[in-house]
Amino acid sequence: MYIIAVLYYISSVIILFCSFVVEKCKKEKVVNENYKVAKISKYLTTKEKQCLAILGAWGVGKTYFWKQVEKENTLKFSNKKIIYIDLFGKENYKQILEEIILKLHGNYNKIINIFAQITFRIAKFKSAGIADINPGTIFSCLKKNDFKNIIVCFDNIERRSDNLPLKEILGLINLLKEDKECSVVLILNKNELNKQEDNAKNNMQTSSNDKTQHDAKQNNNDWYQEYKEKVIDYEMLLENNDEIAKALIEEAFMQDEKFIQDDDLKSNLVDIVLKHYKAICNDNLRLLLKILEHIKYFNERCFQSHYDKTIKEEFIIVIHKHYLAIFNAVKDFYIQQKEKRNLSDMYIYDIVTRYLNNFFIINDNDEKELNDIIIRQLSSELFSTFEKTYTTYFDEGDSDADFKNKIENILQIRDNKLEVFEKDLNSEKFLKTIYWFKQIIKSDQEVSEEYKKGYFEKIDKIIQILIKEQYPYYSKRIKLLIAFSKQYKKFYSKITKKHNNEDKLKIFKYNIEEYSHIFHFVNIDKFNQYEIKSIKDAFYNDKYFLKNFIYFFRLVPKKNPISKDDHNLNGYTDADSKEYEKIFKKNNLFLAFIEYINENKYKKQMLIKDRKVNNDNSNILSKLFYLQD
C-alpha cells in the first residue's frame, strides 16, 4: 500500500508539472502573437514625426494587423487619435485632403466657419459657396496643434487611381510629417508598386510624347526605394500570417456556439481549416474570411446535426473532406480557376459550387444529398474503425485488454447515431468482432453483472436491427446472425412471421450486380413474387432501375433465337417480344411501370422525345408507351 501511495503521489506531481508547462507554453505563445502589435503601438505613441511602412502581399493581413494596433492604442495609449485613409480608387489629391479634414474635426461646415472668422481669404471663398473652397487652402491653415497626437494611416496606396500620381502622395506624407509634425503609417504592397512601375516604364518607352515620358519617369522611378531613406523611419514586412489566420479561424468558431460545444472539437476544426488555408489560400486572409462565412453556413445547415462526441474521430475525418471541398470551390468562385479540379470528393465540390452560384443558398435536393453523403461517409468511417480493431486484434499484436477497450469505446456511440450506421455493419469481420468481445466480457471476473448487461443489451439491439435490415435481401449473412445465438433464431422467426402476415409478397429491392439481366424473358416471371408498389417504388427511388429498364427495352429485338439457358445475353428476340406482349397486363414489372409512367405524364412526354420512342412497335418500350387500354 505504501508503494502504491508513493507512486500515486509521484504521478500527481508529474501531471501537475506537465499542466504547468502546457499552460506556460500557451501564455508564451499568446505573448509572442501580441508582441509585434504591442511593439508597433508603443513605437508610434511614444515618438513624434515618425513614418512607418507596413509591407506585404495582398491578403497577407496588413490591414488586419493595423486594426490590432489601433485596438492596442485605444486600450493603452488613448492620448493618440488615428485617422485611417483608404486610398482605394482615390482620384485626386483634393479627395484625400477633404477626408483628412473631415476625420480630424468631424464637420466640414464647422471648419469653414472657424476659418472664416480668422481668415479673410477663406471667408471670401465661403461667400462664393462651399464647393469653391479649396481643401488645400484649409489644410494649409491648420496648425501643428491641430495635428498634435494624431497618427494618419494611408492604406492601399497601390490601389489608388491612375489619375493620382505617387509623387503627390509622397508630398502629402512629407508635409504631414515635417510641417504638421504628425506621425504617418503607410500600408502597401511593394511588389505591386514595382509592377506598376514596370508598366509605366513600358508605356514611357512606347510613348512619343516627351512630357508623358518625363511624368512617368518622375512618378514611377522606383518610388519606394528612392524616397525610403528620406521619408520612412521604420518598415515592417509581413511575410507569414499563420498566427493571424489562426486567430481569425478561432474567432469564427468561437461565434459558432451551437456547433462547437467542446474545446477538443474546436481545436481539431481549427487545425483542419488552418491546414487547408496554408495549402490552398496563398496567405490570402480576405479569401479565408469569405471561406469561413461559407463554412459557418454549412455547419448550421448540415454538419452540426451529424456531430456527436461518441463519433468524434469519425466525424473529424469526414469534415476534413467537406472543408477541403468548400475551400476549393470558394477559391475557384472568387479567383479564376486555371485548371479543372480533379478531387476525390468532386460531388461535394459540385454541391458547394451550385450553392455559390445560387446566391449562397443551398437548394433542398442538394441539402438532402449532402446530408446523405455525410451519413454514408460516417458509416464508412465507423465500419473502418471496426475493421482496424479486428485487424489489430486478430492479425497483429493487440491483447485481449486492448481489444476490449477499443470495442467499449466504439459501443459508446449513442443509440440514435448507431442505428443509422448499423445497416452497414453486417460483414463477417464485424460479427466476429462482436462475438469475441462478448466472450471476453462474459469471462471477465472484475466486470459487474450490471456492466455486462449494459453491453449485452447494446449488442442484442445491433443484431436485431441487422436482421431487420437484411431480411428483404435474404442475405447469407442472416445465417451468421442467427448462428450468433439461439435467441436471434427466435427473433428471426418472429420477423419472418410478421412479414408473411403483413405482406403476402416480397419487397423488391433492385441490385444491379445481382440482377444485371433481370429483364431477360427467362427471368421476367420472378417479378410476380414482388408487390407492384415495391417495384414502382424502385422506379421512383433507385437511380439505376429506371435507367436500365429503359435501356434494355428500347433495344430492337434480335432475329436469332437465344437459348433459354443463356442468362448472360443482354437483349431479347422477336419471339421474346411476342411473349412480353402477352403479359403486359399480367406481369408485375410492366404493371408497375405503366402506373409509374402514367403518374408522370410530362416525364412520359420527355422520355418519348429524348429517347426517340416512336409509335412504330419496333421495340418493347415503344409498345409500352403507346399501349392501348
C-alpha positions as CSV (number, residue, x, y, z in Angstrom):
1,M,0.0,0.0,0.0
2,Y,2.9,2.3,0.8
3,I,4.4,1.8,-2.6
4,I,1.1,2.5,-4.3
5,A,0.7,5.7,-2.3
6,V,4.2,6.9,-3.3
7,L,3.5,6.1,-7.0
8,Y,0.2,7.9,-6.8
9,Y,1.9,11.0,-5.3
10,I,4.7,10.9,-7.9
11,S,2.2,10.6,-10.8
12,S,0.2,13.5,-9.4
13,V,3.3,15.7,-9.2
14,I,4.2,14.8,-12.8
15,I,0.6,15.6,-14.0
16,L,0.7,19.0,-12.2
17,F,4.1,19.8,-13.7
18,C,3.0,18.9,-17.2
19,S,-0.1,21.0,-16.8
20,F,2.1,23.9,-15.6
21,V,4.4,23.5,-18.7
22,V,1.5,23.4,-21.1
23,E,-0.1,26.4,-19.6
24,K,3.2,28.3,-19.6
25,C,3.7,27.5,-23.3
26,K,0.2,28.7,-24.1
27,K,0.9,32.0,-22.3
28,E,4.2,32.4,-24.1
29,K,2.5,31.8,-27.4
30,V,-0.1,34.5,-26.7
31,V,2.7,36.9,-25.7
32,N,4.6,36.1,-28.9
33,E,1.5,36.6,-31.0
34,N,0.8,40.1,-29.5
35,Y,4.5,41.1,-29.4
36,K,4.6,42.8,-32.8
37,V,1.3,44.6,-32.2
38,A,2.4,46.0,-28.8
39,K,5.8,46.9,-30.2
40,I,4.4,49.0,-33.1
41,S,1.8,50.6,-30.9
42,K,4.4,51.7,-28.4
43,Y,6.7,52.9,-31.1
44,L,4.0,55.2,-32.7
45,T,2.7,56.5,-29.4
46,T,6.0,57.3,-27.7
47,K,7.7,59.0,-30.7
48,E,6.8,62.0,-32.8
49,K,7.1,62.7,-36.5
50,Q,7.6,59.0,-37.4
51,C,6.8,57.3,-40.7
52,L,6.1,53.6,-40.5
53,A,5.7,51.3,-43.6
54,I,3.8,48.0,-43.2
55,L,4.7,45.9,-46.3
56,G,3.3,42.6,-47.6
57,A,1.4,40.9,-50.4
58,W,-2.3,41.4,-51.0
59,G,-4.4,39.5,-48.5
60,V,-1.5,38.7,-46.1
61,G,-3.2,40.6,-43.3
62,K,-1.6,44.1,-43.3
63,T,-4.9,45.9,-42.6
64,Y,-6.0,43.3,-40.0
65,F,-2.6,43.8,-38.3
66,W,-3.0,47.6,-38.3
67,K,-6.6,47.2,-36.8
68,Q,-5.0,45.2,-34.0
69,V,-2.5,48.1,-33.5
70,E,-5.5,50.5,-33.3
71,K,-7.2,48.4,-30.7
72,E,-3.9,48.3,-28.7
73,N,-3.7,52.1,-29.0
74,T,-7.2,52.6,-27.8
75,L,-6.8,50.3,-24.8
76,K,-3.3,51.5,-23.6
77,F,-2.5,54.8,-25.3
78,S,-5.8,56.7,-25.7
79,N,-3.9,60.0,-26.0
80,K,-3.4,59.3,-29.7
81,K,-6.1,59.7,-32.4
82,I,-5.8,57.6,-35.5
83,I,-7.1,58.9,-38.9
84,Y,-7.4,56.0,-41.4
85,I,-7.5,56.9,-45.1
86,D,-8.2,54.2,-47.7
87,L,-6.6,55.3,-51.0
88,F,-8.5,52.6,-52.9
89,G,-9.8,54.4,-56.1
90,K,-8.9,57.8,-54.9
91,E,-8.8,60.1,-58.0
92,N,-7.0,63.2,-56.8
93,Y,-5.2,65.0,-54.0
94,K,-8.3,67.0,-53.1
95,Q,-10.3,63.9,-52.1
96,I,-7.5,62.9,-49.6
97,L,-7.3,66.3,-48.0
98,E,-11.1,66.6,-47.6
99,E,-11.2,63.2,-45.9
100,I,-8.3,64.1,-43.5
101,I,-10.0,67.4,-42.6
102,L,-13.4,65.8,-42.0
103,K,-12.0,63.0,-39.9
104,L,-9.8,65.5,-38.0
105,H,-12.7,67.8,-37.0
106,G,-15.8,65.9,-37.9
107,N,-17.8,68.7,-39.6
108,Y,-16.7,70.4,-42.8
109,N,-19.1,73.4,-42.4
110,K,-17.8,73.9,-38.8
111,I,-14.2,74.0,-40.1
112,I,-15.2,76.6,-42.7
113,N,-16.9,78.8,-40.2
114,I,-13.9,78.6,-37.8
115,F,-11.5,79.7,-40.5
116,A,-13.9,82.3,-41.9
117,Q,-13.6,84.2,-38.6
118,I,-9.9,84.4,-38.7
119,T,-9.0,84.3,-42.4
120,F,-10.4,86.8,-44.8
121,R,-9.4,84.7,-47.8
122,I,-11.4,81.7,-46.6
123,A,-14.4,83.9,-45.8
124,K,-14.2,85.2,-49.4
125,F,-14.3,81.6,-50.7
126,K,-17.2,80.9,-48.4
127,S,-19.3,83.7,-49.8
128,A,-18.9,82.1,-53.2
129,G,-20.1,78.8,-51.9
130,I,-18.6,75.7,-50.2
131,A,-17.9,73.9,-53.5
132,D,-15.4,76.7,-54.5
133,I,-13.3,76.5,-51.3
134,N,-10.0,74.7,-51.9
135,P,-9.4,71.9,-49.3
136,G,-5.6,72.6,-49.8
137,T,-6.1,76.1,-48.6
138,I,-8.0,74.9,-45.5
139,F,-5.3,72.3,-44.9
140,S,-2.5,74.8,-45.1
141,C,-4.2,77.0,-42.5
142,L,-4.4,74.1,-40.0
143,K,-1.7,74.5,-37.3
144,K,0.6,71.9,-35.7
145,N,-1.6,71.9,-32.7
146,D,-4.4,70.6,-34.8
147,F,-2.3,67.5,-35.6
148,K,-1.0,67.0,-32.1
149,N,-1.3,63.4,-31.0
150,I,-2.5,62.4,-34.5
151,I,-1.5,59.4,-36.5
152,V,-2.5,59.3,-40.1
153,C,-2.6,55.9,-41.8
154,F,-2.7,55.5,-45.6
155,D,-3.8,52.1,-46.8
156,N,-4.0,50.6,-50.4
157,I,-1.5,53.0,-51.9
158,E,-1.0,50.6,-54.8
159,R,-4.8,50.6,-55.4
160,R,-5.2,54.3,-56.0
161,S,-6.5,55.6,-59.3
162,D,-4.1,56.1,-62.1
163,N,-5.0,59.8,-62.1
164,L,-3.4,60.2,-58.7
165,P,0.4,60.4,-59.1
166,L,2.6,58.8,-56.4
167,K,4.7,62.0,-56.1
168,E,1.5,63.8,-54.8
169,I,1.0,61.2,-52.1
170,L,4.7,61.4,-51.2
171,G,4.4,65.2,-51.0
172,L,1.4,64.9,-48.6
173,I,3.2,62.4,-46.4
174,N,6.3,64.7,-46.2
175,L,4.0,67.7,-45.4
176,L,2.2,65.8,-42.6
177,K,5.5,64.6,-41.1
178,E,7.7,67.7,-41.5
179,D,5.3,70.6,-41.5
180,K,2.5,69.3,-39.2
181,E,4.8,67.1,-37.2
182,C,2.4,64.3,-37.5
183,S,3.2,60.5,-37.5
184,V,2.3,58.6,-40.7
185,V,1.7,54.9,-41.4
186,L,1.8,53.5,-45.0
187,I,0.3,50.2,-45.8
188,L,1.3,48.9,-49.2
189,N,2.2,46.0,-51.5
190,K,5.6,47.0,-52.6
191,N,5.7,44.2,-55.3
192,E,2.6,45.6,-56.9
193,L,4.0,49.1,-56.9
194,N,7.1,47.7,-58.7
195,K,4.8,46.1,-61.3
196,Q,3.0,49.4,-61.8
197,E,6.4,51.0,-62.2
198,D,7.4,48.5,-64.9
199,N,4.2,49.1,-66.7
200,A,4.7,52.8,-66.5
201,K,8.2,52.4,-67.9
202,N,7.0,50.3,-70.8
203,N,4.3,53.0,-71.5
204,M,7.0,55.6,-71.4
205,Q,9.1,53.8,-74.0
206,T,6.2,53.4,-76.4
207,S,5.0,57.0,-75.9
208,S,6.1,59.6,-78.4
209,N,5.1,62.5,-76.0
210,D,8.2,63.9,-74.2
211,K,6.0,65.3,-71.3
212,T,4.4,61.8,-70.8
213,Q,7.8,60.2,-70.7
214,H,9.1,62.8,-68.1
215,D,6.0,62.4,-65.9
216,A,6.2,58.6,-65.9
217,K,9.9,58.8,-65.0
218,Q,9.1,61.2,-62.2
219,N,6.2,59.2,-60.8
220,N,7.4,55.7,-61.1
221,N,11.2,55.7,-60.9
222,D,11.2,53.0,-58.1
223,W,9.3,55.4,-55.9
224,Y,9.6,53.4,-52.8
225,Q,13.3,52.8,-52.9
226,E,14.0,56.4,-54.0
227,Y,12.2,58.0,-51.1
228,K,12.6,55.4,-48.4
229,E,15.6,57.0,-46.8
230,K,14.1,60.5,-46.9
231,V,10.6,59.7,-45.6
232,I,10.3,56.2,-44.0
233,D,11.8,55.7,-40.5
234,Y,10.8,52.1,-39.9
235,E,9.4,49.4,-42.0
236,M,7.8,46.1,-41.1
237,L,7.4,43.2,-43.6
238,L,4.5,40.7,-43.0
239,E,5.6,37.5,-44.8
240,N,3.8,34.8,-42.8
241,N,0.3,35.4,-41.5
242,D,-0.4,31.9,-40.0
243,E,-0.9,33.3,-36.5
244,I,-3.3,36.0,-37.8
245,A,-5.1,33.3,-39.8
246,K,-5.4,31.0,-36.8
247,A,-6.8,33.9,-34.7
248,L,-9.4,34.6,-37.3
249,I,-10.4,30.9,-37.5
250,E,-10.6,30.6,-33.7
251,E,-12.8,33.7,-33.6
252,A,-15.1,32.3,-36.3
253,F,-15.6,29.0,-34.5
254,M,-16.0,30.8,-31.2
255,Q,-19.1,32.5,-32.6
256,D,-20.5,29.2,-33.8
257,E,-21.6,28.1,-30.3
258,K,-24.4,25.8,-31.5
259,F,-21.9,23.6,-33.2
260,I,-18.7,23.9,-31.2
261,Q,-19.6,22.8,-27.7
262,D,-16.4,21.2,-26.6
263,D,-12.9,22.6,-26.8
264,D,-11.3,19.5,-28.3
265,L,-13.6,19.6,-31.3
266,K,-12.9,23.3,-31.7
267,S,-9.1,22.6,-31.7
268,N,-9.5,19.9,-34.3
269,L,-11.6,22.0,-36.6
270,V,-9.2,25.0,-36.3
271,D,-6.3,22.7,-37.2
272,I,-8.2,21.4,-40.2
273,V,-9.1,24.8,-41.5
274,L,-5.6,26.2,-40.9
275,K,-4.1,23.2,-42.8
276,H,-6.3,23.8,-45.8
277,Y,-5.6,27.6,-45.6
278,K,-1.8,27.0,-45.8
279,A,-2.2,24.6,-48.7
280,I,-4.8,26.5,-50.8
281,C,-5.1,30.2,-50.0
282,N,-1.5,31.5,-50.6
283,D,-1.7,33.6,-47.4
284,N,-4.8,35.4,-48.6
285,L,-6.7,36.4,-45.5
286,R,-9.6,38.0,-47.4
287,L,-10.2,34.7,-49.1
288,L,-10.0,32.9,-45.8
289,L,-12.7,35.3,-44.3
290,K,-15.0,34.5,-47.2
291,I,-14.4,30.8,-46.8
292,L,-15.1,31.0,-43.0
293,E,-18.5,32.6,-43.8
294,H,-19.5,29.7,-46.1
295,I,-18.1,27.1,-43.6
296,K,-20.4,28.6,-40.9
297,Y,-23.4,28.3,-43.3
298,F,-22.7,24.6,-44.0
299,N,-22.0,24.0,-40.3
300,E,-25.5,25.2,-39.5
301,R,-27.4,23.6,-42.4
302,C,-25.7,20.2,-42.4
303,F,-22.7,19.4,-40.3
304,Q,-23.8,20.2,-36.8
305,S,-26.8,17.8,-36.9
306,H,-24.4,14.9,-37.5
307,Y,-21.9,15.6,-34.7
308,D,-21.9,13.6,-31.5
309,K,-19.0,13.3,-29.1
310,T,-19.2,9.5,-29.3
311,I,-18.3,9.6,-33.1
312,K,-15.8,12.4,-32.9
313,E,-12.9,10.7,-34.6
314,E,-15.1,9.5,-37.5
315,F,-16.7,13.0,-37.8
316,I,-13.3,14.8,-37.9
317,I,-12.2,12.5,-40.8
318,V,-15.4,13.3,-42.7
319,I,-15.5,17.0,-42.0
320,H,-11.9,17.3,-43.3
321,K,-13.1,16.2,-46.8
322,H,-16.0,18.6,-46.7
323,Y,-14.0,21.6,-45.6
324,L,-11.5,20.8,-48.4
325,A,-14.2,20.9,-51.0
326,I,-15.5,24.2,-49.6
327,F,-12.0,25.7,-49.7
328,N,-11.5,24.7,-53.4
329,A,-15.0,25.7,-54.5
330,V,-14.9,29.1,-52.8
331,K,-11.4,29.8,-54.2
332,D,-12.5,28.9,-57.7
333,F,-15.6,31.1,-57.3
334,Y,-13.6,34.2,-56.3
335,I,-10.3,33.6,-58.1
336,Q,-10.3,32.4,-61.6
337,Q,-9.6,28.7,-61.8
338,K,-6.7,27.8,-64.0
339,E,-7.1,24.0,-64.2
340,K,-10.0,21.7,-63.9
341,R,-10.4,20.2,-60.5
342,N,-9.9,16.5,-60.1
343,L,-10.9,15.9,-56.5
344,S,-11.7,12.6,-54.8
345,D,-14.9,14.2,-53.4
346,M,-16.0,16.0,-56.6
347,Y,-19.7,15.6,-55.8
348,I,-19.3,17.7,-52.6
349,Y,-17.4,20.3,-54.6
350,D,-20.2,20.4,-57.2
351,I,-22.8,20.9,-54.5
352,V,-20.8,23.8,-52.9
353,T,-20.3,25.4,-56.4
354,R,-24.1,25.3,-57.1
355,Y,-24.7,26.9,-53.7
356,L,-22.2,29.7,-54.5
357,N,-23.9,30.3,-57.9
358,N,-27.3,30.3,-56.3
359,F,-26.7,33.5,-54.2
360,F,-25.2,31.4,-51.3
361,I,-28.4,29.3,-50.8
362,I,-28.3,25.5,-51.0
363,N,-31.3,24.0,-52.7
364,D,-33.4,21.3,-51.0
365,N,-32.2,18.5,-53.2
366,D,-28.5,19.3,-52.7
367,E,-29.0,19.7,-48.9
368,K,-30.6,16.3,-48.7
369,E,-27.8,14.8,-50.9
370,L,-25.1,16.4,-48.8
371,N,-26.7,15.0,-45.6
372,D,-26.9,11.6,-47.2
373,I,-23.3,11.8,-48.2
374,I,-22.3,12.7,-44.6
375,I,-24.2,9.7,-43.3
376,R,-22.7,7.3,-45.8
377,Q,-19.2,8.7,-45.0
378,L,-19.7,8.4,-41.3
379,S,-21.0,4.9,-41.7
380,S,-17.9,4.0,-43.8
381,E,-15.5,5.5,-41.2
382,L,-17.3,3.7,-38.4
383,F,-17.1,0.5,-40.3
384,S,-13.4,1.2,-40.9
385,T,-12.9,1.6,-37.2
386,F,-14.3,-1.8,-36.6
387,E,-12.1,-3.2,-39.4
388,K,-9.0,-1.7,-37.9
389,T,-9.9,-3.1,-34.5
390,Y,-10.5,-6.5,-36.0
391,T,-7.1,-6.4,-37.9
392,T,-5.0,-5.3,-35.0
393,Y,-6.5,-8.0,-32.7
394,F,-6.8,-11.0,-35.0
395,D,-3.8,-10.4,-37.2
396,E,-1.5,-8.2,-35.2
397,G,-0.3,-7.8,-31.6
398,D,-3.3,-6.3,-29.7
399,S,-4.1,-8.0,-26.4
400,D,-7.5,-9.1,-25.1
401,A,-7.5,-5.9,-22.9
402,D,-6.6,-3.7,-25.9
403,F,-9.3,-5.2,-28.0
404,K,-11.9,-5.0,-25.2
405,N,-11.1,-1.3,-24.5
406,K,-11.4,-0.4,-28.2
407,I,-14.8,-2.1,-28.7
408,E,-16.0,-0.5,-25.5
409,N,-15.2,2.9,-26.9
410,I,-17.0,2.1,-30.2
411,L,-20.1,0.9,-28.4
412,Q,-20.3,4.2,-26.6
413,I,-22.0,5.6,-29.7
414,R,-25.4,6.8,-28.8
415,D,-28.3,4.7,-30.0
416,N,-29.8,7.3,-32.3
417,K,-26.5,7.5,-34.2
418,L,-25.7,3.8,-34.1
419,E,-29.0,2.9,-35.7
420,V,-28.0,5.0,-38.8
421,F,-24.8,3.0,-39.1
422,E,-25.8,-0.5,-38.2
423,K,-27.2,-1.4,-41.6
424,D,-23.6,-1.2,-42.9
425,L,-22.1,-3.2,-40.1
426,N,-23.0,-6.6,-41.5
427,S,-19.7,-8.1,-42.5
428,E,-18.3,-11.3,-41.2
429,K,-15.4,-9.4,-39.6
430,F,-17.9,-7.2,-37.7
431,L,-19.9,-10.2,-36.4
432,K,-16.7,-12.0,-35.3
433,T,-15.5,-8.8,-33.6
434,I,-18.8,-8.6,-31.6
435,Y,-18.8,-12.3,-30.9
436,W,-15.3,-12.3,-29.3
437,F,-15.9,-9.1,-27.4
438,K,-18.9,-10.8,-25.9
439,Q,-16.8,-13.8,-24.9
440,I,-14.2,-11.6,-23.2
441,I,-16.9,-9.6,-21.3
442,K,-18.5,-12.9,-20.1
443,S,-15.2,-14.3,-18.7
444,D,-14.1,-11.0,-17.1
445,Q,-14.5,-11.6,-13.3
446,E,-13.7,-8.0,-12.5
447,V,-16.7,-6.7,-14.5
448,S,-20.0,-6.3,-12.7
449,E,-23.1,-8.1,-14.0
450,E,-24.8,-4.7,-14.5
451,Y,-21.9,-3.7,-16.7
452,K,-22.1,-6.9,-18.7
453,K,-25.9,-6.5,-19.1
454,G,-25.5,-3.0,-20.5
455,Y,-23.2,-4.2,-23.3
456,F,-25.2,-7.3,-24.0
457,E,-28.3,-5.2,-24.5
458,K,-26.4,-3.0,-26.8
459,I,-25.2,-5.9,-28.8
460,D,-28.6,-7.5,-28.9
461,K,-30.1,-4.3,-30.3
462,I,-27.4,-4.1,-33.0
463,I,-28.0,-7.8,-34.1
464,Q,-31.8,-7.4,-34.2
465,I,-31.6,-4.3,-36.3
466,L,-29.2,-6.1,-38.7
467,I,-31.7,-9.0,-39.0
468,K,-34.5,-6.5,-39.8
469,E,-32.3,-4.7,-42.4
470,Q,-31.1,-7.9,-44.0
471,Y,-34.5,-9.7,-44.1
472,P,-35.7,-8.3,-47.5
473,Y,-32.4,-9.4,-49.2
474,Y,-32.4,-12.9,-47.8
475,S,-28.6,-12.5,-47.5
476,K,-26.4,-15.3,-46.4
477,R,-25.3,-13.1,-43.5
478,I,-28.7,-13.7,-41.8
479,K,-27.4,-17.2,-41.2
480,L,-24.4,-15.8,-39.5
481,L,-26.6,-13.6,-37.4
482,I,-28.9,-16.5,-36.4
483,A,-25.9,-18.6,-35.6
484,F,-24.6,-15.9,-33.3
485,S,-27.1,-17.0,-30.7
486,K,-30.3,-19.1,-30.4
487,Q,-32.3,-16.2,-29.2
488,Y,-31.7,-14.5,-32.6
489,K,-33.2,-17.5,-34.4
490,K,-36.4,-16.9,-32.4
491,F,-36.3,-13.3,-33.2
492,Y,-35.8,-14.1,-36.9
493,S,-38.8,-16.4,-36.8
494,K,-40.9,-13.6,-35.4
495,I,-39.7,-11.2,-38.1
496,T,-40.5,-13.6,-41.0
497,K,-43.9,-14.4,-39.5
498,K,-44.7,-10.7,-39.2
499,H,-43.6,-10.1,-42.8
500,N,-45.6,-13.0,-44.1
501,N,-48.7,-11.8,-42.4
502,E,-48.4,-8.2,-43.5
503,D,-47.0,-8.8,-47.0
504,K,-48.1,-11.8,-48.9
505,L,-45.4,-10.9,-51.5
506,K,-41.7,-10.0,-51.0
507,I,-40.5,-6.4,-51.1
508,F,-38.5,-5.7,-54.3
509,K,-35.1,-4.0,-53.9
510,Y,-33.0,-3.7,-57.1
511,N,-29.4,-4.8,-57.0
512,I,-27.7,-4.0,-60.3
513,E,-24.9,-6.6,-59.7
514,E,-27.2,-9.4,-58.6
515,Y,-29.9,-8.6,-61.2
516,S,-27.9,-7.4,-64.2
517,H,-30.1,-9.4,-66.6
518,I,-33.3,-9.4,-64.6
519,F,-35.3,-8.1,-67.5
520,H,-34.5,-11.0,-69.7
521,F,-37.6,-13.0,-70.6
522,V,-36.3,-16.1,-68.8
523,N,-36.3,-14.1,-65.5
524,I,-39.4,-11.9,-66.1
525,D,-41.8,-14.2,-64.1
526,K,-39.8,-13.6,-61.0
527,F,-41.2,-10.1,-60.7
528,N,-44.6,-11.6,-59.8
529,Q,-43.2,-12.5,-56.4
530,Y,-42.9,-8.8,-55.5
531,E,-45.5,-6.3,-54.8
532,I,-46.4,-3.9,-57.6
533,K,-46.0,-1.0,-55.2
534,S,-42.5,-2.0,-54.2
535,I,-41.5,-2.3,-57.9
536,K,-43.0,1.1,-58.6
537,D,-41.0,2.5,-55.6
538,A,-37.9,1.2,-57.3
539,F,-38.7,3.2,-60.4
540,Y,-39.1,6.3,-58.2
541,N,-36.2,5.8,-55.8
542,D,-33.5,3.7,-57.4
543,K,-31.4,5.8,-59.9
544,Y,-30.3,2.7,-61.8
545,F,-33.6,0.8,-62.1
546,L,-35.5,3.1,-64.5
547,K,-32.4,3.8,-66.5
548,N,-31.6,0.1,-67.0
549,F,-35.3,-0.7,-67.7
550,I,-35.4,2.0,-70.5
551,Y,-32.0,0.9,-71.9
552,F,-33.0,-2.8,-72.1
553,F,-36.4,-2.5,-73.6
554,R,-35.6,0.2,-76.2
555,L,-33.3,-2.3,-77.9
556,V,-34.5,-3.7,-81.2
557,P,-35.3,-7.4,-80.9
558,K,-32.7,-9.8,-82.2
559,K,-33.9,-12.2,-85.0
560,N,-31.7,-15.1,-84.0
561,P,-33.1,-17.3,-81.1
562,I,-31.5,-17.1,-77.7
563,S,-31.0,-20.2,-75.6
564,K,-33.2,-20.1,-72.5
565,D,-30.2,-21.4,-70.6
566,D,-28.1,-18.5,-71.6
567,H,-28.7,-15.7,-69.0
568,N,-25.7,-13.6,-69.9
569,L,-27.1,-12.1,-73.1
570,N,-28.2,-8.5,-72.7
571,G,-31.1,-8.5,-75.1
572,Y,-34.2,-10.2,-76.4
573,T,-35.5,-11.8,-79.6
574,D,-38.6,-11.3,-81.8
575,A,-40.1,-14.4,-80.2
576,D,-39.4,-12.9,-76.7
577,S,-41.0,-9.7,-77.8
578,K,-44.3,-11.5,-78.6
579,E,-44.2,-13.3,-75.2
580,Y,-43.6,-10.0,-73.4
581,E,-46.7,-8.5,-75.1
582,K,-48.9,-11.3,-73.8
583,I,-48.0,-10.5,-70.2
584,F,-48.0,-6.6,-70.3
585,K,-51.2,-6.6,-68.1
586,K,-50.3,-9.6,-66.1
587,N,-46.7,-9.2,-65.1
588,N,-46.0,-7.0,-62.0
589,L,-42.9,-5.4,-63.6
590,F,-44.9,-4.0,-66.6
591,L,-47.9,-3.1,-64.4
592,A,-45.7,-1.1,-62.1
593,F,-44.0,0.7,-65.0
594,I,-47.4,1.5,-66.6
595,E,-48.6,3.0,-63.3
596,Y,-45.3,4.9,-62.8
597,I,-45.2,6.5,-66.2
598,N,-48.9,7.4,-66.2
599,E,-48.5,9.2,-62.9
600,N,-45.8,11.3,-64.6
601,K,-47.3,12.4,-67.9
602,Y,-44.8,15.2,-68.6
603,K,-41.9,12.8,-67.8
604,K,-43.5,10.4,-70.2
605,Q,-43.5,13.1,-72.9
606,M,-39.9,13.9,-72.2
607,L,-38.8,10.3,-72.4
608,I,-40.7,9.8,-75.7
609,K,-38.9,12.8,-77.1
610,D,-35.5,12.4,-75.5
611,R,-35.2,8.6,-76.1
612,K,-36.9,8.9,-79.5
613,V,-39.6,6.4,-78.7
614,N,-41.6,6.3,-81.9
615,N,-45.0,4.8,-82.2
616,D,-43.8,2.1,-84.6
617,N,-43.8,-1.1,-82.4
618,S,-40.1,-1.5,-83.2
619,N,-39.3,-2.5,-79.6
620,I,-40.9,-3.3,-76.3
621,L,-40.5,0.3,-75.0
622,S,-42.5,1.6,-78.0
623,K,-45.3,-0.9,-77.3
624,L,-45.4,0.0,-73.6
625,F,-45.5,3.8,-74.2
626,Y,-48.3,3.6,-76.8
627,L,-50.2,0.7,-75.1
628,Q,-53.9,1.0,-75.6
629,D,-56.3,0.4,-72.8
